[in-house]
Amino acid sequence: MDPPLSFQLQPPAGAPEPGPRIEPRQWQRQLIQLLRARLVRPAGGGHDVLIHAGPGAGKTLGALLSFRQLRQEGRLERFLVLCHRSSIARQWQLAAAGLGLELRCWDPQLGDGTGGHGLLLSYQAATRHLETLQERWAGAGSGPWLAIADEVHHLGLDPEEPEAAVWGHAFSRLCAGATLRLGLTGTPFRADNLAFCAARRQLVRDGDQVVEHIVPDLSVEPRQLIAAGDVRPLEFRFQDGWVDHGRPGPDGEGCGDTETSPLSAETRESWRARNLRRAIRLGDGGSIALRVLLGARRRLERLRPGHPGAGGLVIARDIAHARALGQLLEEQGDAVLLVHSQHPDAAERLADFRAGTADWLVSVDMCAEGFDAPRVRVVAYLTTVVTRSRFLQAITRAVRMDGERARLESIPREPSYVHAPADPLLIGHARGWSLSEPYLLRPRPATEAQPLAGGSASGQLPLQAIDERAGPLLRVRGPELPPFLPQARRSA
């Protein structure tokens, strides 16, 4: 007979616990209960479970605690973890080792991959070695197992163009026989309107249309984590200004026609995009990028007396842009680490930054999803990428807490800060960053203009303008918290 469902996390009597005793957070207990219930009484969702939890919630630890507990109960025997970057894979290994679990990295040249408690590999490796993995892992025939997809929204599924979503189709084939498939994500949506793996779909009515809704089995919003003190709130500083668009005169130099466009108030999409491309240049006439970067630097200096180890993160457009931004910071006397995909020692540089060897980490799309560095307190967002998922993944690197700071700070925690050009799309994303919005799969229109508003939550947080010479600095405050929490901070 199956043991009763329970939140009790002690191992069965007489069974040794393979790692240290850890008290899970409330949502992690719910996850264990959810997976146990799905194993005991499978629901209509089959073997897919989707978890949406904001950055810093503890998704990695929650998944590992769940496997460890269900293995102790005899419900699971092994697990497979797939993630999208080697630096994230290392974090999984360290977390598993801390719980007494042996999580081995996949090596097609060594062994059959069935040793230890689990196997760890990237989505790219799973795609490249799919047939070998199906034979050695999925076809091993040894008991019930759990498949974990980290940042599962990367596993898009496109029935019309399977080759365009190869990671998703490889995961589907490899993990078709898994007892449970657990998808973890901090951003449960995609910019391309595609579904993704380990996610149930529900038909809902949206106006006069019936659309599919990706439904998380468990959702933990950032504002819940902020209220609980698990993560930091964010405050935004958007540098506004005027962008000049001109043509050279007959002599090839100045004197041509010039048109000026307001950065935050531009409603024409083509002009908005062109404004942002100009605004992130250090040499732009409006000095918007320079003011963003120097404002972020001043903010970090103000945080240092209370948080000596605080660091900053700069998100750049490309490698040349990153070098220019890093050089400017170095000219101000700051220690800078530059990280991008062409660096052979990128993982070592990320580790050095975590250890506190530099004031700033300047990155080109290497420090967004899953990058864990609790010392990041300031983010300067200076790239032309304006999709909601990429923006949220980048800025939420600054919400994480470590144990030492948690003991020093009252709840709610001290905020971190995001500095960026006042692009209308980014402002809209910032207003609703701490709220979960439904991901609806809509019919694909032939042509559809991208909205400039920030979604359904765009009117919920106030804007405050501060006059400066180059244009106002727009301030977006964090989410409204229960009234007793701010009072607790004032009295602390």
C-alpha positions in Angstrom: 0.0 0.0 0.0 1.2 3.5 -0.8 2.2 5.7 2.2 -0.3 8.5 2.8 0.2 11.9 1.2 2.0 14.2 3.6 4.2 17.2 3.9 6.5 15.3 6.3 10.0 15.3 4.8 11.7 12.9 7.2 12.9 9.7 5.6 11.1 6.4 6.3 12.1 4.8 9.6 15.5 3.2 9.5 16.4 4.8 6.1 19.5 6.9 6.0 19.1 10.4 4.8 21.6 11.0 1.9 22.3 14.6 2.7 21.8 17.4 5.3 18.5 18.2 6.7 17.1 21.3 4.9 13.9 23.1 5.8 12.1 23.7 2.5 10.3 26.9 1.8 6.5 26.8 1.7 6.2 26.6 -2.1 8.9 23.8 -2.2 6.8 21.8 0.2 3.9 22.3 -2.2 6.1 21.1 -5.1 6.9 17.9 -3.2 3.3 17.3 -2.4 2.3 18.0 -6.0 4.8 15.5 -7.5 3.8 12.9 -4.9 0.1 13.3 -5.7 0.8 13.1 -9.4 2.7 9.8 -8.9 -0.1 8.4 -6.6 -3.1 9.6 -8.6 -2.1 10.8 -12.1 -4.2 13.8 -13.2 -5.4 14.8 -16.6 -2.1 16.5 -17.2 -0.3 13.2 -17.6 3.3 13.1 -16.6 4.0 16.9 -17.3 4.4 19.3 -14.4 5.2 23.0 -15.0 6.5 25.2 -12.2 6.7 29.0 -12.6 8.7 30.6 -9.9 10.5 33.9 -10.0 14.3 34.1 -10.0 15.7 33.5 -6.5 12.8 31.3 -5.5 15.0 28.2 -5.3 13.8 26.2 -8.3 17.0 24.1 -8.4 16.9 23.3 -4.7 13.1 22.6 -4.8 13.5 20.1 -7.7 16.4 18.3 -6.0 14.6 18.2 -2.6 11.6 16.7 -4.4 13.6 14.0 -6.0 15.5 13.2 -2.8 12.3 12.9 -0.8 10.4 10.8 -3.4 13.4 8.5 -3.8 13.5 8.0 0.0 9.8 7.0 -0.3 10.6 4.5 -3.1 8.6 6.4 -5.7 11.5 7.4 -7.9 14.9 5.8 -8.6 16.9 8.2 -10.8 16.6 11.6 -12.5 17.8 13.4 -15.6 18.5 17.2 -15.6 18.7 19.2 -18.9 19.8 22.8 -19.0 20.9 25.3 -21.6 24.4 26.4 -20.4 27.4 24.8 -18.9 27.7 27.5 -16.2 24.1 26.6 -15.1 25.0 22.9 -15.2 27.8 23.5 -12.6 25.3 25.2 -10.3 23.1 22.1 -10.5 26.0 19.8 -9.6 27.0 21.9 -6.6 23.4 22.0 -5.3 23.0 18.2 -5.8 26.3 17.5 -4.0 25.1 19.7 -1.1 22.1 17.4 -0.7 24.1 14.2 -0.9 23.0 13.4 -4.4 25.5 12.2 -7.1 24.6 14.1 -10.3 27.0 13.1 -13.1 27.8 15.1 -16.2 27.1 13.4 -19.5 30.2 12.2 -21.3 29.4 10.1 -24.5 32.9 8.6 -24.3 32.7 7.3 -20.8 30.3 4.7 -19.4 26.6 4.3 -20.1 25.5 7.3 -18.1 23.5 5.2 -15.6 25.7 5.6 -12.5 24.9 7.8 -9.5 21.5 9.2 -8.7 21.2 11.4 -11.8 22.6 12.5 -15.2 23.2 16.1 -16.2 23.5 17.4 -19.8 22.8 20.4 -22.0 19.9 20.7 -24.4 22.5 20.9 -27.2 24.1 17.6 -26.1 20.8 15.9 -25.8 20.0 16.9 -29.4 23.4 15.8 -30.7 23.5 12.5 -28.9 19.8 11.7 -28.9 20.0 8.1 -30.2 22.9 7.2 -27.8 21.0 8.7 -24.9 17.8 6.9 -25.8 19.7 3.6 -25.7 21.8 4.2 -22.6 19.5 6.2 -20.4 15.9 6.2 -21.6 16.2 2.5 -22.5 18.0 1.4 -19.5 14.9 -0.2 -18.1 15.6 0.6 -14.4 12.6 1.8 -12.5 10.7 5.1 -12.4 12.6 8.3 -13.2 12.1 12.0 -13.2 13.1 14.3 -16.1 13.9 17.9 -15.1 14.0 20.7 -17.8 15.6 23.9 -16.5 14.3 27.1 -18.1 11.9 24.9 -20.0 10.6 27.8 -22.1 13.6 27.2 -24.3 12.1 23.9 -25.4 9.7 25.3 -28.0 7.5 23.1 -30.0 6.5 24.0 -33.6 4.5 21.2 -35.4 4.9 23.2 -38.7 8.6 23.5 -38.5 10.2 20.8 -36.2 13.7 21.7 -37.3 13.2 25.3 -35.9 12.6 23.9 -32.4 15.0 21.0 -32.3 15.7 21.2 -28.5 12.0 20.8 -27.8 11.6 17.8 -30.1 14.8 16.2 -28.7 13.5 16.5 -25.2 10.1 15.1 -26.1 11.7 12.0 -27.7 14.3 11.4 -25.0 11.9 11.9 -22.1 8.8 10.3 -23.5 9.2 7.4 -21.1 9.9 9.4 -18.0 7.6 8.8 -15.0 7.3 12.6 -14.5 8.6 15.5 -16.6 9.2 18.6 -14.5 9.6 21.9 -16.3 11.1 24.8 -14.3 10.9 28.4 -15.5 11.0 32.0 -14.3 9.5 33.3 -17.5 6.7 30.9 -18.7 6.2 32.5 -22.1 8.0 33.0 -25.4 8.2 35.9 -27.9 7.4 33.6 -30.9 4.0 32.5 -29.7 5.1 28.8 -29.5 4.1 26.2 -26.9 6.9 24.5 -25.0 7.6 21.1 -23.4 6.3 19.9 -20.0 3.4 22.4 -20.1 -0.3 21.7 -20.2 -2.5 23.7 -22.4 -6.1 24.8 -21.6 -8.6 26.3 -24.0 -9.9 29.6 -22.8 -12.0 32.4 -24.3 -10.2 35.7 -25.0 -12.7 38.2 -26.3 -14.3 36.7 -29.3 -11.5 34.1 -29.8 -10.8 30.7 -28.2 -7.1 30.4 -27.5 -4.8 28.0 -25.7 -3.4 29.0 -22.3 -0.2 27.6 -20.9 -1.1 26.7 -17.4 1.5 26.3 -14.7 0.8 23.6 -12.1 2.4 25.9 -9.4 3.1 29.6 -9.8 5.1 31.6 -7.3 5.1 35.3 -8.3 8.1 37.6 -7.5 5.9 39.9 -5.4 5.2 36.8 -3.1 8.9 36.2 -2.8 9.5 39.9 -2.0 6.8 39.9 0.7 8.3 36.8 2.2 11.8 38.3 2.2 13.2 35.6 -0.1 14.3 38.1 -2.8 14.9 41.9 -3.2 12.5 44.4 -4.7 13.6 46.3 -7.8 13.5 50.0 -8.4 14.0 51.4 -11.9 15.6 54.5 -13.2 14.9 55.2 -16.9 17.0 57.9 -18.5 14.8 59.9 -20.9 16.0 62.4 -23.5 15.7 63.5 -27.1 17.2 61.6 -30.0 18.2 63.5 -33.1 17.9 61.8 -36.5 19.5 63.8 -39.3 20.9 63.5 -42.8 24.2 64.9 -43.9 24.2 68.1 -46.0 25.5 68.5 -49.6 29.1 68.6 -48.3 28.7 65.2 -46.6 28.8 66.8 -43.2 26.2 68.7 -41.2 23.5 71.1 -42.2 21.1 68.4 -43.4 17.5 67.9 -42.3 17.2 66.9 -38.6 14.2 65.5 -36.8 14.1 65.1 -33.1 12.2 62.3 -31.4 11.4 61.9 -27.6 12.7 58.6 -26.4 10.0 57.7 -23.9 7.0 59.2 -25.8 7.7 57.8 -29.3 4.7 55.7 -30.5 6.0 54.8 -34.0 7.5 51.4 -33.7 10.2 51.9 -36.3 11.2 55.2 -34.7 11.1 53.6 -31.2 13.6 50.9 -32.3 15.8 53.5 -34.0 15.8 55.7 -31.0 17.0 52.8 -28.7 19.8 51.9 -31.1 21.0 55.5 -30.9 20.4 55.9 -27.2 22.7 53.0 -26.2 25.7 54.4 -28.0 28.2 56.1 -25.8 28.9 58.7 -28.5 25.3 59.6 -29.0 24.6 63.4 -28.9 22.0 63.1 -26.2 24.5 61.3 -23.8 21.7 59.0 -22.8 23.9 55.8 -22.5 26.7 57.7 -20.7 24.2 59.0 -18.2 22.7 55.6 -17.7 26.1 54.0 -17.1 27.4 56.8 -14.8 24.1 56.9 -12.9 24.4 53.2 -12.3 28.0 53.6 -11.1 26.9 56.4 -8.7 24.2 54.1 -7.4 26.6 51.3 -6.7 28.9 53.7 -4.8 26.0 54.8 -2.6 25.2 51.1 -1.8 28.7 50.1 -0.9 28.8 51.5 2.7 25.9 49.3 3.7 26.8 46.4 1.4 30.6 46.4 0.9 30.6 43.5 -1.5 27.9 44.8 -3.8 28.6 44.6 -7.5 27.1 45.8 -10.8 26.1 44.1 -14.0 26.1 45.7 -17.5 24.1 44.1 -20.3 25.7 45.3 -23.6 24.5 44.9 -27.2 27.6 43.2 -28.7 31.3 42.5 -28.0 32.6 45.9 -29.3 29.9 47.7 -27.3 30.7 45.8 -24.2 34.4 46.6 -24.5 33.6 50.3 -24.9 31.4 50.3 -21.8 33.9 48.3 -19.8 36.7 50.8 -20.8 34.6 53.7 -19.6 34.1 52.1 -16.2 37.9 51.3 -16.0 38.6 54.9 -16.7 36.6 55.8 -13.7 38.8 53.5 -11.6 36.5 50.4 -11.4 37.7 46.8 -11.8 35.8 45.2 -14.7 35.3 41.7 -16.0 34.1 41.2 -19.6 32.2 38.0 -20.4 30.8 36.9 -23.8 30.3 33.7 -25.7 33.7 33.9 -27.4 35.6 33.9 -24.1 37.1 30.4 -23.6 37.3 31.1 -19.9 33.8 32.6 -19.5 32.9 30.2 -16.7 36.0 31.1 -14.7 35.3 34.8 -15.1 31.8 34.4 -13.9 33.2 32.5 -10.8 35.7 35.3 -10.2 32.9 37.9 -10.3 30.9 35.9 -7.8 33.9 35.8 -5.5 34.1 39.6 -5.6 37.3 40.2 -7.7 35.6 43.0 -9.8 33.2 45.8 -9.3 31.4 45.3 -12.6 30.6 42.4 -14.9 30.0 43.5 -18.5 28.2 40.9 -20.4 26.7 40.1 -23.8 23.8 37.7 -23.1 25.9 35.5 -20.8 24.5 36.5 -17.4 20.8 36.3 -17.8 19.0 33.0 -17.2 20.1 31.1 -14.1 23.2 33.1 -13.4 23.4 33.3 -9.6 25.4 36.1 -8.1 23.7 37.6 -5.0 26.2 40.4 -4.8 24.6 42.1 -7.9 22.7 45.1 -6.7 22.8 47.3 -9.8 22.0 46.4 -13.5 22.7 48.8 -16.4 20.6 47.5 -19.3 22.1 48.9 -22.5 21.0 46.6 -25.3 18.5 46.7 -28.1 16.8 43.5 -26.9 13.3 44.5 -25.7 11.4 41.2 -25.4 9.8 40.8 -22.0 11.4 37.4 -21.3 15.0 38.6 -22.0 14.5 41.9 -20.0 13.1 40.2 -17.0 15.8 37.5 -17.0 18.5 40.1 -17.1 17.2 42.5 -14.4 16.3 39.8 -12.0 19.9 38.8 -11.6 19.8 41.6 -8.9 17.0 40.1 -6.7 18.9 37.2 -5.2 19.9 37.1 -1.6 22.6 35.1 0.3 22.4 33.9 3.8 24.7 36.6 5.2 22.8 39.5 3.8 19.5 37.9 4.8 20.6 38.0 8.5 21.6 41.7 8.2 18.5 43.1 6.4 15.0 43.4 7.6 11.9 42.4 5.5 11.2 43.6 2.9 14.9 43.6 1.8 16.8 46.6 0.6 16.0 47.2 -3.1 18.3 46.6 -6.0 18.3 49.1 -8.9 18.0 48.9 -12.7 19.2 51.8 -14.9 18.2 51.8 -18.6 17.2 54.2 -21.4 13.5 55.2 -21.3 12.4 52.9 -24.1 8.5 52.6 -23.9 8.6 48.8 -24.1 11.2 48.5 -21.3 9.1 50.9 -19.1 6.1 48.7 -19.7 7.9 45.5 -18.8 9.2 47.2 -15.6 5.7 48.1 -14.4 4.6 44.5 -14.4 7.8 42.7 -13.7 6.6 41.3 -10.3 3.3 40.0 -11.6 2.5 36.9 -13.6 0.6 37.3 -16.8 -1.0 34.5 -18.7 0.8 33.1 -21.7 -1.9 32.7 -24.4 -1.1 31.0 -27.7 -2.9 33.1 -30.3 -3.5 32.4 -34.0 -0.6 33.6 -36.0 -1.6 36.8 -37.9 -0.1 37.7 -41.2 1.1 41.1 -39.8 0.6 42.4 -36.3 2.1 45.6 -34.9 3.9 45.1 -31.6 2.1 47.0 -28.8 4.1 49.6 -26.9 2.2 49.1 -23.6 3.6 46.8 -20.9 0.7 44.4 -20.8 -2.3 44.2 -18.5 -0.4 45.5 -15.5 0.9 48.6 -17.3 -1.2 51.1 -15.2 -0.6 49.6 -11.8 2.7 51.2 -10.8 3.2 55.0 -10.7 5.9 57.0 -12.7 7.7 59.9 -11.1 9.8 62.3 -13.2 13.0 64.1 -12.0 14.2 67.0 -14.1 17.7 66.8 -15.6 19.4 68.6 -18.4 19.4 65.7 -20.8 15.8 64.8 -20.1 13.9 63.6 -17.1 14.8 60.5 -15.2 11.7 58.3 -15.0 11.4 56.3 -11.7 9.3 53.2 -11.5 8.8 52.0 -7.9 8.4 48.4 -6.8 5.2 46.5 -6.1 2.8 47.6 -3.3 3.4 45.4 -0.3 1.2 44.7 2.7 1.2 47.8 4.9 2.8 46.1 7.9 6.0 45.3 5.9 7.0 48.9 5.2 6.2 49.8 8.8 8.4 46.9 10.0 11.3 48.4 7.9 10.8 51.9 9.4 10.9 50.6 12.9 13.9 48.3 12.3 
